[in-house]
Amino acid sequence: MNPGRARIRDHKTRSGAATVSIHVRAVAQMFNSLDPSPFWDRDLDRDAAQFIEEEFSDKLSAGIWHLHVYAQEGAELAAHVQAALETYYERLANSERRALREHFWMAQLTLAGGVLIFLVSMGVRRLAYSAWGVLPVALDEGLIILAWLALWKPAEALLYEWAPLYRRRRLYERLAGIRVSVLPYIPTSDSNVRDTRDAP
């Protein structure tokens, strides 16, 4: 989306619904012009997608999401915009589902490896004490540190690192169900509209 030709408006959440509006010169600006796919299957323009995702991520409490696209040109594409956004965000949601499954699979695999290293380290330490009665401080502490470090990363992955993947998946799933309306462009002097014509 060319920022020099677009205006955006953000409406506050009311009665369980949230609406975000985008003002563009042409409907096609919302989509990647280099994507050879049919219009309904195209990727969103990076700037348009980032704006939509950032705005709606602040409105997770709203039960219904509306996107209003105000355009001067491209009214004939209006019937395809809803399907295009649904397809785009369902594709992203599926990608995040796969990433989340792979994340947990790898976390469980590394946890198994970490537990093995932990048991081996503790076993070596116990055998060394049984054989020699005493160990150099560096070796003793090194085995302990190695044992716990082997568990640290898998535990972190299982407890914390999955959360961003889950949040993105939930956001994309909700955006796949967004309600889109394409409306005639109406110039406005509303102070809530951010004019981006001078944006870099």
N, C-alpha and C positions, 0 to 999 in steps of 0.2 A: 504494500500500500504506500503510495507516494505521500509522505507527510506534508508536502507542500500543497496538496490538493485535498486534504482531509480535515475534518473537524470531528471532535468526539465529545460526547456528553455522557455524564454518569448520573443516573437518577437514584435517589435514596430508596432503600428497601421500605415497602409499605405493605401491610396486611399479608405477610408471608410470601410476597413476590418481590423480585428484584429485576430492574430493567437497566440495561446498558445500551447506549445508542452510539452508532458510528456514522459520521457524515462523510461521504466520499463523492467524488465526481462521477465514477462509474462503478457498478457492482463488481466488474471484473477486477478492480483494484484489490479486492479482498483476497484474491487467489494468486498463486504463483504462476506468473505468465509464461515461465519456461517449462512448466509441467505439461507434457504432451497428452496426458490422460483426458478422458471426457470431462466436461465441466463439473459434473456431480461427483467425480472421483478425484478431483485435484486437491493438492495440499493448499492450506491457507498461506497467504503471504506471511512472512515471519513477523513483521511488525503488527499486522492485524491480529495474528494468533497470540502474540505476547500481550497485547492490550486486553483482548478478551479474557485471557486466562488470569491476568493480574487483577482485573476489575471484579471478575466473578469469584476469585479466591477470597475476596474480602466479604462475600455475601453468602457464605456457606449456610447460614442460618435460614435463609429464605427458602421456602418450599418450592417455588416455581421461578425459573429464570427465563427472562425475555431478552432477546437481542433485536433492536430496531436498527435497520440499515437504511439511512436516508441517502438516496442517490439521484443524481441528475440524469444519468444514462444507464442503460442496461435493464430496464424494467422487464424486458422479455426473458431475462434470466431469473426473475424473482421466484418462479416455481421450483427452480433447481437449488436455490441457496440453502433451504432447510435440509434437503437430502445431502448436499455437499458437506455441511457442517456435521451432520450426523455421521456420515461415512468417515470423515477426517478424524473426528474425536473417538469414534469406536475403534478405528485402526490404532490410534495412540493408546487407548485403554487396553487393547489386546496386547500391545507391545509391553506395556507396564506389567500386565498380568504375567507374561512370560518372564520378564526381568525379575519379578518378585519370586516366582517359583524357582528360577535359577539361583537367585540370591540365597534362598533358604536351603536349596540343595547343596550349594557350595559351603554355606555356613555349617551345615550338619557334617559334611565331609571333612572340613577343617577341624571341627570340634572332635571328631573321631580321631584324627591325627594328633590333635592337641592332647587328648586324654591319653593316647598311647605314649607320647613323649613324656607327659607328666608321670605316668606309671613307671616308665623306664628310668627316668631321672631319680625318682624316689627309691626305686628298687636298687639302682647302682649305689645311691647314698647309703641305704641300709646295709647292703653287702659290704661296702667299704668299711663301715663302722664295725660290722661283725668281724671282718678280717684284721683290721688294724687298730680298732679301738678308738682312733682319733683321726681326723682329717684336717689338712691345711684349711685355714679359714677361707681362702680364696676358692678352693675347690668345693667346700661345703656350701658356701653362699652361692657359688656359680650354679650348682645343681638345683638349688632351690629356685633361683631366679629363672633358670631355663624352664623348669617345670611350670611355673606360674605364667611366664610369658607365652608358653605354648597354648595356654587356655585363654589368654587375654583377648586376642583378636577374634576367635570364634565366638566368645561370649559377647563381645561388643557388637558383632554382626547380628547375632540372634536377638539381642536386647534393644539395640538402638538403630542400626544402619538400615533396617527394613522400613522404618517410618516414612522417609521421604518418598520411597517408591510407592508405598501404600497411599500416601496423600495425593500424589500425582495420579495414580490410578483412579481414585475416587473423584478427583476433579474432572478427569477426562470422561469418566462414566456419566457424570452429571451434565457435562457440556454436550455429550452425545444426545441428551434428551432436551436440549435447549429449544425454546420456541422462537422461531425467527420470523420477522416481518420486514418486508422491503417496502419502503414508503417514499413518496415523492420528496425530493430535497426542498426544504423551505429555509431560506436565509434567516438567520436569527441574530439578535444582538444580546441574547441572554448572557449574563455575566458568568453563568456556570459552564459555558461552552469554552473549551480551550482551543484557541486558533493556533494551528501548528505550521502556518505558512512560512514562518521565519525559522523553523526548526532546521538543524543541520541535516 
